[in-house]
């Protein structure tokens, strides 16, 4: 359940915004904020001055990199001069399916290159993995994968796997993962690390959205009954040009999904080797 905030300010419902200051507030999870901050570019092009209210400092610096955002505040900070407010996830309803840029988060080249130097052998495919979302999520039992299900990935040769599991999920033993998390301080670091990878494999959580927002190839592992944004019976998505969807064929059974991922990953690794 989303708690409504800023009800003392006029709710934006599509009125002209040229010359107006619009507060966009992040009402749900990190991944949702990363996905829907894309609309900042559209609103800025309509003439709005955009202030984003982030959940916390962990993601604030990243949202400040979004195209069209003028200022980012941390939830709880005071502000003034707002003409309208809107929760981020209301924007698709108001604005519709407006084409957005394939990359809408701005990273500095030196930030990305610094992480690339830490990734290891140049001749291997660099693949980041995230297998679980936030455990307090209402649908986490449906979307997250037990780490033991990922063991078949160890069959794939010529790959450097990178640990993108920044939450509390227990670390897997196989496949062997390069763990750089001690150097990751916030979402700008996470994004810069992901920007240097060849591929991200992730459940429906923040790393998947980061990869999509940066146009990094991402394979998103979806439950049989997925979140509304992924629709049904398709491998592509209107949200991210670089995404490919791998769906469960049976509820709560990930074996077929992982088997397909392994098959496709072996093909990619062979191409890299050649």
Secondary structure, DSSP 8 states (H G I E B T S, - for coil): ------TTS-B-SS---TT-EEEEE--S-HHHHHHHTTHHHHHHHTT-EEEEEESSHHHHHHHTTBTT--EEEETT------SEEEEGGGHHHHH-S----S--B---HHHHHHHHTTS--TTSEEEEEE----TTSTTHHHH---GGGGGGGGG--SEEEEE---SS----SSS-EE--GGG--SHHHHHHHHHT-SEEEEESSHHHHHHHHTT--EEEEE-SS--GGG-SS-S--SS-TTEEEEE-SSTT--HHHHHHHHHHHHHHHHHHH-
